[in-house]
């Protein structure tokens, strides 16, 4: 594929178009923070209500705090979905996800055996760290290139080595050299 060829959405397959639209949508919001927060709620809900069968023995993980686990997991899933569609609440959702993950340790089988705890903590931290991007101006890039060209020309050196600064003297005087006053410096 030629990178300089014009791209027309009508020429692409519909799956390619949908993938590009999804990538554009995903890039404008804390997508991964929402995904990790959402996935953190699933094991917190699942493990307190799970039954494990080993031969003829059934192990029930149910605890008395099953309703608390259900509430914590549903809140984490709701925060994850909210991060996808309301990126303005990212700080609140990040702090809430971290607090809910911490509460899930004593209340929900060690936070879903640490699986839900760790993924919810990662999602909350990603939500706090995410910041909306600022689109780059094409005019600003051109101004930077023009300023760099002017600086190279004004330096008088084709290799781009900077010249002396305005505050420095271009030459050394006899009083500023080490050999002034018979070779003694000002400290001696």
Legacy VTK file of the C-alpha trace (Angstrom):
# vtk DataFile Version 3.0
C-alpha trace
ASCII
DATASET POLYDATA
POINTS 188 float
0.000 0.000 0.000
1.347 3.405 -0.950
1.268 5.798 2.034
0.975 8.798 -0.304
-2.062 7.464 -2.138
-5.337 9.209 -1.339
-7.589 7.297 1.018
-11.280 7.091 0.267
-13.620 5.514 2.782
-15.859 4.335 -0.042
-13.005 2.211 -1.419
-12.354 0.411 1.875
-14.148 -2.630 3.197
-16.850 -1.869 5.768
-14.881 -3.648 8.493
-11.895 -1.399 7.826
-14.096 1.675 7.995
-15.625 0.502 11.284
-12.177 -0.214 12.713
-10.998 3.300 11.815
-14.121 4.826 13.351
-13.656 2.763 16.504
-10.016 3.854 16.774
-11.045 7.506 16.398
-13.765 7.070 19.031
-11.398 5.224 21.370
-8.723 7.920 21.043
-10.964 10.680 22.397
-11.808 9.045 25.735
-10.196 6.960 28.514
-11.098 3.689 26.818
-8.580 1.421 28.543
-9.402 2.885 31.942
-13.063 2.085 31.390
-12.276 -1.415 30.144
-10.068 -2.292 33.123
-12.585 -0.833 35.565
-15.410 -2.775 33.936
-13.399 -6.006 33.922
-12.484 -5.448 37.577
-16.138 -5.646 38.553
-16.735 -9.036 36.914
-14.642 -11.274 39.249
-15.819 -9.307 42.272
-19.394 -10.259 41.359
-18.619 -13.786 40.154
-16.515 -15.402 42.883
-18.877 -14.953 45.874
-21.648 -16.712 43.927
-19.511 -19.380 42.222
-19.644 -23.098 42.936
-16.649 -25.299 42.206
-17.238 -29.045 41.717
-14.457 -31.473 42.483
-15.702 -34.992 41.781
-18.756 -35.335 44.043
-17.815 -32.443 46.337
-19.226 -28.980 45.745
-17.295 -26.046 47.158
-19.407 -22.919 47.600
-17.582 -19.602 47.738
-20.695 -17.821 48.985
-20.168 -15.523 51.915
-22.486 -13.437 54.017
-21.329 -10.386 52.102
-22.640 -11.587 48.741
-24.902 -8.574 48.382
-21.974 -6.219 49.072
-19.970 -7.995 46.365
-22.845 -7.575 43.951
-23.123 -3.859 44.719
-19.353 -3.275 44.413
-19.140 -5.153 41.119
-22.143 -3.388 39.600
-20.748 -0.004 40.642
-17.373 -0.805 39.046
-19.045 -1.944 35.828
-21.157 1.233 35.798
-18.078 3.406 36.335
-16.292 1.630 33.487
-19.155 2.273 31.075
-19.480 5.866 32.311
-15.795 6.463 31.558
-16.432 5.524 27.934
-19.307 7.919 27.413
-18.669 10.728 29.924
-14.965 11.528 29.837
-15.578 14.615 32.002
-16.078 12.457 35.096
-12.736 10.705 34.753
-11.290 12.069 38.010
-14.383 11.143 40.039
-14.639 7.733 38.369
-10.928 7.061 38.902
-11.042 7.890 42.606
-14.298 5.957 43.043
-12.866 2.903 41.248
-9.780 2.930 43.476
-11.887 3.237 46.635
-14.300 0.500 45.532
-11.362 -1.767 44.708
-9.908 -1.197 48.173
-13.275 -1.877 49.828
-13.590 -5.108 47.849
-10.593 -6.665 49.631
-12.312 -7.265 52.997
-15.864 -7.438 51.652
-15.635 -9.639 48.561
-13.335 -12.677 48.880
-10.140 -10.627 48.802
-11.366 -8.505 45.907
-12.251 -11.450 43.696
-9.053 -13.272 44.711
-7.059 -10.136 43.844
-8.011 -10.399 40.144
-10.827 -7.880 40.377
-8.912 -5.741 42.845
-5.847 -5.375 40.610
-7.775 -4.715 37.403
-10.043 -2.158 39.112
-6.985 -0.422 40.609
-5.305 -0.283 37.200
-8.501 1.111 35.658
-8.839 3.770 38.357
-5.205 4.813 37.990
-5.532 4.985 34.212
-8.647 7.138 34.573
-6.782 9.566 36.812
-3.775 9.667 34.492
-5.706 10.187 31.247
-5.893 13.704 29.821
-7.626 14.781 26.628
-5.250 15.450 23.777
-4.821 18.849 22.180
-4.909 18.842 18.375
-1.716 20.134 16.806
-1.936 23.243 14.661
-0.355 23.058 11.244
0.493 26.766 11.439
2.465 26.244 14.659
4.574 23.524 13.026
5.352 25.801 10.088
6.304 28.660 12.443
8.712 26.387 14.324
10.347 25.290 11.068
10.687 28.906 9.864
12.201 29.991 13.201
14.718 27.143 13.026
15.703 28.152 9.477
16.144 31.792 10.547
18.292 30.758 13.504
20.598 28.753 11.243
20.979 31.645 8.821
21.591 34.288 11.494
24.211 32.171 13.226
26.368 32.478 10.120
27.404 28.881 10.379
25.980 26.388 7.905
26.325 23.538 10.412
23.889 25.071 12.898
26.471 25.674 15.632
25.243 28.596 17.724
27.266 31.783 17.875
28.258 33.704 21.001
25.507 35.000 23.236
24.856 38.680 23.686
25.974 38.606 27.323
29.361 37.021 26.574
32.322 38.871 25.147
33.669 37.531 21.897
37.298 37.960 23.012
39.254 37.678 26.230
41.070 40.684 27.654
44.373 40.608 29.422
42.750 41.183 32.815
40.509 38.177 32.429
43.164 35.636 31.476
45.006 33.349 33.867
48.343 34.955 32.913
47.441 38.450 34.050
49.543 39.998 36.803
52.528 37.741 36.323
50.652 34.483 36.170
48.846 34.865 39.449
45.119 34.600 39.580
42.881 36.799 41.702
42.687 34.258 44.507
46.487 34.084 45.034
LINES 1 189
188 0 1 2 3 4 5 6 7 8 9 10 11 12 13 14 15 16 17 18 19 20 21 22 23 24 25 26 27 28 29 30 31 32 33 34 35 36 37 38 39 40 41 42 43 44 45 46 47 48 49 50 51 52 53 54 55 56 57 58 59 60 61 62 63 64 65 66 67 68 69 70 71 72 73 74 75 76 77 78 79 80 81 82 83 84 85 86 87 88 89 90 91 92 93 94 95 96 97 98 99 100 101 102 103 104 105 106 107 108 109 110 111 112 113 114 115 116 117 118 119 120 121 122 123 124 125 126 127 128 129 130 131 132 133 134 135 136 137 138 139 140 141 142 143 144 145 146 147 148 149 150 151 152 153 154 155 156 157 158 159 160 161 162 163 164 165 166 167 168 169 170 171 172 173 174 175 176 177 178 179 180 181 182 183 184 185 186 187
